């Protein structure tokens, strides 16, 4: 569940909504490691396509990243990916930054053992 008011200001929103992530992974640390590892790998591949492709290929990659991001609670990533999916190429660099933020947050989360 996202933080109130944060959706309108991505700077206020945490890179990963921890409550959401904990809920979807049932608090299982092994599952969290697996899911975050998959997200990081998938995000890198999809970002490459988003940055280099156009049209349908770019839109499909953005759509896939949007879904993956929503799954882990990286709602700022999903929001930027959705803009690209709808044809807003000005969101590409913001998306790159949001993915980096989410990956740093994931590393911090996983370091807490």
Backbone bond lengths (Angstrom), bond angles and torsions (degrees), N, CA, C in turn:
res aa  C-N    CA-C-N  psi(-1)  N-CA   C-N-CA  omega(-1)  CA-C   N-CA-C  phi
1 X - - - 1.445 - - 1.528 107.90 -
2 X 1.343 119.06 119.09 1.464 122.75 -177.51 1.519 111.41 -65.57
3 X 1.312 115.24 158.25 1.453 121.63 178.09 1.521 109.93 -72.42
4 X 1.298 117.39 142.95 1.463 123.12 -178.43 1.524 110.36 -62.33
5 X 1.306 116.14 129.88 1.458 121.75 175.88 1.509 114.57 82.90
6 X 1.294 118.30 -16.48 1.454 120.60 -175.33 1.518 112.33 -71.65
7 X 1.324 118.11 -28.36 1.462 120.43 -176.77 1.524 112.06 -61.31
8 X 1.339 117.10 -28.05 1.455 120.21 179.38 1.520 112.18 -82.85
9 X 1.331 117.23 -14.49 1.457 121.55 -179.13 1.523 108.75 -138.31
10 X 1.351 118.05 94.88 1.460 120.61 -177.20 1.522 113.67 -58.37
11 X 1.333 117.91 -22.26 1.459 119.72 178.35 1.528 110.90 -67.58
12 X 1.343 117.80 -26.50 1.453 122.14 178.98 1.528 111.56 -84.42
13 X 1.285 116.61 -23.98 1.461 122.05 -173.93 1.523 110.25 -80.25
14 X 1.338 117.92 133.83 1.465 118.94 176.29 1.529 109.66 -66.92
15 X 1.324 117.98 150.42 1.467 119.82 -179.49 1.528 113.21 -58.00
16 X 1.340 116.46 -34.62 1.456 121.43 175.33 1.524 107.32 -132.88
17 X 1.310 115.83 127.21 1.458 120.83 176.78 1.534 106.50 -75.00
18 X 1.316 115.73 103.27 1.465 121.67 -173.24 1.525 111.45 -62.58
19 X 1.318 117.79 -40.55 1.463 120.30 179.64 1.534 110.58 -60.38
20 X 1.317 115.91 -44.17 1.469 120.56 178.17 1.530 109.93 -62.17
21 X 1.324 115.79 -48.67 1.464 120.75 -176.97 1.527 111.20 -62.30
22 X 1.315 116.80 -43.61 1.465 120.60 177.90 1.531 110.22 -60.30
23 X 1.323 116.36 -40.93 1.469 120.43 -178.42 1.533 111.43 -66.02
24 X 1.326 116.94 -45.44 1.471 119.10 -176.08 1.522 112.94 -74.67
25 X 1.331 116.95 -18.98 1.473 119.91 178.21 1.529 111.58 -106.18
26 X 1.328 116.39 5.16 1.465 121.83 177.80 1.529 112.17 57.86
27 X 1.343 116.35 23.91 1.460 120.36 -180.00 1.520 113.98 70.60
28 X 1.305 118.05 9.63 1.470 123.61 -177.26 1.528 109.28 -79.77
29 X 1.333 117.13 110.01 1.473 121.59 -175.32 1.536 112.16 -62.52
30 X 1.322 117.98 -38.38 1.464 119.76 179.07 1.527 110.10 -64.51
31 X 1.312 116.40 -42.94 1.465 120.46 178.00 1.531 110.14 -64.80
32 X 1.323 117.28 -40.03 1.464 120.46 178.63 1.523 111.09 -61.14
33 X 1.320 116.73 -43.63 1.473 119.90 178.11 1.534 110.88 -60.40
34 X 1.318 115.28 -45.37 1.459 120.03 -179.02 1.528 111.31 -63.04
35 X 1.327 116.49 -47.86 1.470 121.39 -177.44 1.523 110.58 -63.89
36 X 1.329 117.23 -44.69 1.471 119.32 -178.93 1.523 111.44 -68.57
37 X 1.318 117.34 -34.59 1.465 120.17 175.59 1.514 111.64 -64.64
38 X 1.329 115.70 -42.56 1.463 119.77 177.08 1.515 111.34 -64.18
39 X 1.340 116.46 -41.40 1.461 119.82 179.27 1.527 110.59 -61.02
40 X 1.322 116.53 -46.81 1.463 119.63 -178.41 1.529 111.33 -60.08
41 X 1.323 116.77 -46.29 1.469 120.14 -179.70 1.523 111.29 -64.73
42 X 1.336 116.36 -44.74 1.455 120.06 -179.47 1.528 110.79 -65.55
43 X 1.318 116.53 -41.02 1.467 120.15 -178.86 1.528 111.19 -61.81
44 X 1.328 117.01 -41.22 1.471 119.73 179.28 1.526 110.99 -62.05
45 X 1.321 116.45 -44.83 1.471 120.82 179.54 1.523 110.96 -64.09
46 X 1.326 115.84 -46.68 1.466 119.84 -178.10 1.520 111.75 -67.34
47 X 1.335 117.41 -38.04 1.471 119.85 177.45 1.519 111.38 -60.93
48 X 1.317 116.31 -39.54 1.462 119.57 178.34 1.529 110.40 -60.42
49 X 1.313 116.50 -43.92 1.463 120.33 177.91 1.519 110.85 -65.26
50 X 1.320 116.77 -44.05 1.465 120.76 -179.80 1.516 110.89 -60.48
51 X 1.321 117.00 -39.54 1.471 120.68 -177.63 1.524 112.80 -74.96
52 X 1.331 117.48 -28.30 1.467 119.18 -172.84 1.523 114.45 -108.21
53 X 1.309 117.50 -19.01 1.460 120.58 -177.02 1.525 110.40 -97.82
54 X 1.296 114.28 176.85 1.463 120.03 174.81 1.521 107.75 -146.17
55 X 1.308 114.84 173.17 1.462 119.63 175.70 1.511 113.60 61.75
56 X 1.330 114.65 -136.92 1.459 121.38 -173.86 1.528 112.09 -61.97
57 X 1.318 118.46 -41.44 1.471 121.18 -179.06 1.527 110.92 -62.29
58 X 1.317 116.76 -41.86 1.457 120.58 178.38 1.527 110.72 -66.87
59 X 1.312 116.24 -43.96 1.455 121.24 -179.85 1.531 111.46 -62.34
60 X 1.322 117.22 -42.55 1.461 120.90 179.63 1.526 111.71 -66.16
61 X 1.324 117.11 -39.20 1.462 120.52 177.68 1.532 110.19 -66.01
62 X 1.315 116.56 -41.17 1.464 120.53 178.15 1.530 110.50 -64.40
63 X 1.315 116.64 -39.60 1.459 120.79 178.47 1.529 110.73 -62.99
64 X 1.318 116.76 -44.14 1.469 120.92 179.34 1.528 110.93 -63.51
65 X 1.325 116.93 -41.74 1.461 120.59 179.34 1.517 110.68 -67.31
66 X 1.309 116.95 -38.14 1.468 121.16 177.03 1.523 110.41 -57.27
67 X 1.323 116.63 -46.83 1.460 120.44 -179.65 1.519 112.61 -65.12
68 X 1.317 116.64 -43.63 1.465 120.69 179.23 1.528 110.51 -62.90
69 X 1.317 116.22 -41.36 1.464 120.77 -179.32 1.527 111.34 -66.03
70 X 1.312 116.42 -43.36 1.469 119.13 177.86 1.519 111.01 -61.80
71 X 1.316 115.84 -35.92 1.453 120.25 -179.54 1.519 113.42 -60.37
72 X 1.339 117.41 -35.71 1.469 119.82 -179.31 1.524 112.36 -97.41
73 X 1.322 117.17 -2.40 1.466 119.53 -179.10 1.511 114.23 87.64
74 X 1.321 117.54 19.17 1.469 121.80 176.44 1.534 107.48 -91.13
75 X 1.322 115.07 72.01 1.458 120.39 -170.44 1.531 113.22 -70.11
76 X 1.325 118.68 -29.42 1.472 120.48 176.60 1.529 110.20 -67.09
77 X 1.335 117.12 -36.97 1.468 121.31 175.04 1.527 108.79 -63.12
78 X 1.324 116.62 -47.45 1.463 121.15 -178.77 1.527 111.36 -60.39
79 X 1.327 116.45 -40.43 1.473 120.06 -179.60 1.525 111.57 -62.91
80 X 1.333 117.05 -43.79 1.475 120.28 179.81 1.521 110.43 -69.36
81 X 1.332 117.07 -39.16 1.466 120.16 178.20 1.522 110.53 -62.71
82 X 1.326 116.52 -38.89 1.463 119.90 178.96 1.530 111.07 -63.35
83 X 1.319 117.10 -37.98 1.470 120.14 177.67 1.530 110.42 -61.79
84 X 1.320 116.16 -41.94 1.472 120.08 179.00 1.522 110.09 -67.29
85 X 1.316 116.17 -41.49 1.466 120.79 177.96 1.526 110.44 -56.69
86 X 1.320 116.72 -33.68 1.466 122.00 -179.87 1.529 112.46 -88.00
87 X 1.339 116.62 5.61 1.459 119.80 173.71 1.513 116.25 101.43
88 X 1.322 119.04 6.06 1.468 122.24 -178.69 1.531 109.95 -90.80
89 X 1.327 116.25 90.89 1.461 120.56 -179.08 1.521 113.49 -70.92
90 X 1.325 117.90 -12.29 1.458 119.56 177.25 1.527 111.18 -68.90
91 X 1.325 117.65 -12.93 1.467 121.72 -178.76 1.527 112.80 -86.65
92 X 1.318 118.61 -5.53 1.468 120.75 -174.50 1.522 111.58 -60.89
93 X 1.302 118.64 -50.16 1.459 120.15 -177.71 1.524 111.71 -67.64
94 X 1.324 117.47 -34.75 1.473 119.84 175.01 1.519 109.79 -64.80
95 X 1.324 116.54 -38.15 1.458 120.54 178.13 1.526 110.68 -61.64
96 X 1.309 116.90 -44.43 1.469 121.19 178.96 1.537 109.72 -57.49
97 X 1.328 116.55 -43.98 1.469 120.62 179.69 1.525 111.25 -65.90
98 X 1.320 117.30 -41.59 1.472 120.79 -178.91 1.528 110.71 -66.53
99 X 1.338 117.86 -38.19 1.461 120.47 177.11 1.526 110.10 -64.69
100 X 1.317 117.45 -42.19 1.472 120.67 177.37 1.528 110.28 -61.11
101 X 1.332 116.89 -42.06 1.469 120.65 176.76 1.524 110.86 -59.91
102 X 1.330 116.79 -45.35 1.470 121.20 -179.05 1.523 110.78 -64.25
103 X 1.319 117.24 -40.24 1.464 120.02 179.10 1.525 111.83 -66.12
104 X 1.339 117.13 -37.73 1.473 120.12 176.26 1.530 110.30 -66.30
105 X 1.326 116.28 -41.73 1.463 120.26 178.78 1.523 110.19 -63.73
106 X 1.317 117.10 -38.20 1.462 121.00 178.64 1.534 110.33 -64.04
107 X 1.319 116.60 -43.61 1.471 119.99 179.21 1.524 110.62 -62.63
108 X 1.312 116.69 -40.73 1.466 121.03 178.36 1.522 110.42 -64.64
109 X 1.318 116.28 -44.44 1.457 121.03 178.91 1.526 111.34 -59.65
110 X 1.317 116.67 -44.05 1.459 120.64 -176.95 1.527 112.00 -74.32
111 X 1.316 117.56 -21.58 1.465 121.10 178.25 1.530 111.61 -74.31
112 X 1.323 116.20 -16.19 1.473 121.11 -179.78 1.527 109.41 -84.20
113 X 1.296 117.16 87.40 1.475 119.70 178.13 1.479 111.80 -115.98
